[in-house]
Amino acid sequence: MKINKFFLGLLGITAMIMASCSSDDEYEWATVSGPQVFFSSDAADNYEINPKATSFNVPIFRQNTSGAQTVNLKSTVANPMYSVPASVTFNDGEAETVVPVSYDPAKIEYGRYDSLTIVINDQNITTPWGMSAYTFTAGVTDWGEWGPWNASGTAVFYYNGYWSGVDDPQKFEYRHNLITTNLYQFKIYNWGSGTELVFDYDEATAMNFSTSDLQGIMEQNRKVLNAELPTFSRLAAIEIQEEEFAKTPKKSIKRYLYN
């Protein structure tokens, strides 16, 4: 009797497995048709824009390349200096095109990055396997490129505090602020357990420049900077602001106070 119950149990388990397989076989996978337009999930999170240009391109893709296809877009931009077109068009056979985002270089604020979102404004031509909305930031850094501090690119560090000692030569780089030219940043690449340490250095404070000295330095910096800028973006003058600029709750400078 116990043996019969054992075999009956096995038959029950077998029936359940067969029923499960049968239900899997009957499942209909979702199908996607149409142009299947999308933004890549590998798209950049940030765009460094060129102060000497007036636009940059955001790539957009489609899976079905048959025929020409116009894609309607809508956008949200945090800064009105940016403009996104209302549509883009794929040519016949084209799997990739670009959304040209234009901007006014005369309104660029160095060190400011703004958020932009571009949305494919017709869900009937998108695909569930790609992004129909793409959010990113765009702007211009006020810092130059990192570069080696010396020929070897390394430095030995001595420190005192809660503990003291000497570090073996570590990779050490610096960069220069493009606007506030007396500012530098230094980077130690392995400040314990692979941690990067970045710290600021204010050359003007360290060298005890007077206001008159700084005005002379900044006038020279203005001339150097203007030589690199298009005519419409050149600086007429640089005024040294001793105190922090007055700002709105959103941290934008109240420009009308300084005209």
N, C-alpha and C positions, 0 to 999 in steps of 0.2 A: 504493500500500500504506500509506504514512504517513497518507493522508487517511482510509482505511478505519479505521485504528487510532484516529484522532482521533474519528470518529463513534461507534465502539464505546465509547470512553471517555465520551462525552457520554451515551450510552444508559445506561451503568452508573450514572453520577451521578444521572440522572433517576430510575432505578429505586430508588436509595437514598432520595431525597427523598420519593417516593411512599410507600415503605414506612414512612418516618418519620411522614408525615402520617397514614397509616392507623393507626399505633399510637397517635397523639395522639387521633384520632377515637374510638378504642375505650376511652380512659381514662374511668373512672367517678369523678367527683368525690365526695368524702365528703359525706354528708348528715347534718344534725343535726335531731333531733326532740325533742319533750318541752318542758318549761317553759323550758329554757335560762336558768337563773338565774346571775347573775354580779355581781361587784363591778367598778366602773368603773376602768379604768387611769388615769383622770384624778382619782381620789379623792385627798384631802388626805394628805400624809405626816405631818402633825402636827395635833393638836387642842388649842387653848387652852381649857381648861375654866373654867367660871365658879365662883368660890368661894361664890357665893350660890345656886347651883343644885345639883341632885343627879344630873343625867344629861346626856348629849349623844347625838345621833343619827348613826349611820353609814348612809349610803344603800346599798341593795341593789336590783338590777334583775332583770327577766326579759324575754325576747324574746316568748314566747308568753303572751298575757294572757287566754287563754280559761279560765274557771273559777277557783275559789279554789285556792290552793296553799300548803301549809305546808312550810316549809324548815327542816330540822334543822341545827343549828349546833354546832360545838365551838370552844373558844377556849383560848388560852394567854395568861395575863396575868402580868407581872413583879411587879405590886403587888396584893396581895389587896384593896385598897380599891376596885378596879374589879370589876364583875360584868356578864357578858354572858349574855343569855337563851339557853335551850337551843333555841329555835325562834322563827321569825317567820312571819306569814301574809300572803300577797297576797290581796286581795279580787278577785272576778271583774272582769275588765277592767282591773285595776291593773298598770301596768308598773313601778312603783317603790314601795318601802316603806322603812322604816328599821329598823335594829337599835338599840334603845335601850341604851346602855352606862351603867349607873348607878355612882355613886361616893359615898363618904362625905366631905362637905366638911370635916368636923372633922379628917380625917386628911391633908389636903392639906399638902404641903411645898413652899413657894414655891421656884422654881428647879429643881425635880425633874421630869424627864420619864421616863415608863415606856413600855416596848414592849408592845403588844397584838397578837395575831393572831387573826382570826376566819376559820373555815373552813366552807364549805358541806359538810355531812357526808353527802352523797349524790351521788356522781359521776354517777349516772344522770340527774340533773336539771340538770347544769351544761352549759356549752358550751365548746368549744376556743377560741372567739373572745373569751372574757372570763376574768377572774381568778376562780378558785374559792377562793382564799385571799387575805386582805388583812392586811398588817402595817403598823402605824402607831405613832406615839407620842402620848401625852397628858400634859398637865401644866399648870402655871401658872408663867409667868415671874415672876421677882422684880424685873423692870425695868419702868418706865413706858414710855409712848410717846415716840418721838423727836419733838423739837420744835425750832423755830428758836431760836438763842441770843439773837438780838436782833430788832429790827423788820425789818432788811434780810435776816436769815437768812444773812449772810456774815461773814467775818472775814479780816483780813490776817495772814499768819504770817511771823515772823522766826525764823531758825534758824541755829545754829552747830554745827559738828562737823567731819566730814570735808570739808564745804564749807559756805559760808554765803551768805545772801542773803535776799530778801524775795519772798514769793508774792503774786500779785495776789489780790484778794478771792475767796475760795472758799466754796462752800456749807458751812455749819457748823451742826451740831445737837448737842443734848445730851439726856440722859434721866437720871431719878432712880431709884435703887434703892428699891423699895417697902418693903423690910424693914430693910436697913441704911441708914438714911436719910442718913447722912453720905457715902455713896458716889454718885458720878456717873460717867457715861461721855460722852465727847465723840467726835464723828465728823466727820472731814474727808472730803468726798466725792470730791475729786480730788487725791490726794497723789502726783501724777506718773503719767502714762499711765493715768489713769482709776482708779487703785487707791484703795480706801477705807481710811482709817486710823482705828481706834478705840482710844482710850486711856482709862484709868481715873483718877479723881481722888478722893482720900480727904480730905474736908473736915476731918475731925477731926484727922488728922495735920498737915494744912497749917496749921490754926489753933491747934495745940498745946493742945487741950482737956485738962483734967485728968479723972481717973476720975469725980470728983464732978460735974463739968460734964456729962459724957456720960450719967451716970445721970439727971440732971435732964432732959436732952434726950430720952432714950429713954422716960422716963415720960410726957412730953408726947406723944411719937410713939405710945405705947401707947393713950392716950386718943383720939387722932385716928383711929387704925386701928380701935379697937373701935367707934367710931361708924359705921363702914362695914360691920362684920361682923354676922352674925346672932348671937343671944345665945349659942348653944352653941359658937361658934367664937372667942369673945372671949378675949383674953389676960389672965390674972390678974396677971402680973408679967413684967418683962424683967430678966434678970440678965446683966450684962456678963461675957463669957468672954474673958479676956486671951489665952489660948492656944487653938490650934486644937483642935476637938473630937476625941476619940479615935474612930477609925473601924475598921470591919471591913475585910477584904481587898477587899470589893466597894464600899468607899467609903461605906457607910451609917454614920450616927452611932450609936455604942453608947449608946442612950438610957437604958438601965438605970443607967448611971454618973451620970446627972444628974437622977434623980428626987428 
